[in-house]
Amino acid sequence: MGKKLYVGNISYKTTEDELRELFSRCGEVLSVKIITDAFTGKAKGFGFVEMTNEQDAQKAIAELNGTTSAERTLTVAEAKPQQPPERRSFGGGRGREGFGGKRGQSRGR
């Protein structure tokens, strides 16, 4: 299994192929993923690169972190494990009366 790296401050015009080419100078690249907005499809300015081994990953961090690509200073670091999505509740257990006062009752008219 490879070593996943976080790459931040990527130019919005950079392609996955260009990112792959940049990182391949440091070793073999298994995968490249630039994160895009689900609604617009536009790049969010960060992504992930998976290198084949720890040595190549450390070399990429050492050589590419803080360098400039497409007039942007890249941030390259070890990726943190993905956390499960946070469960959100809507309403907070307020019941039927939570938002509009007591419904169905006269307002004193």
Summary of the structure (lengths in Angstrom):
residues: 109
radius of gyration: 22.9
end to end distance: 72.0
largest distance: 78.2
contacts: 253
relative contact order: 0.23
helix: 21%
strand: 28%
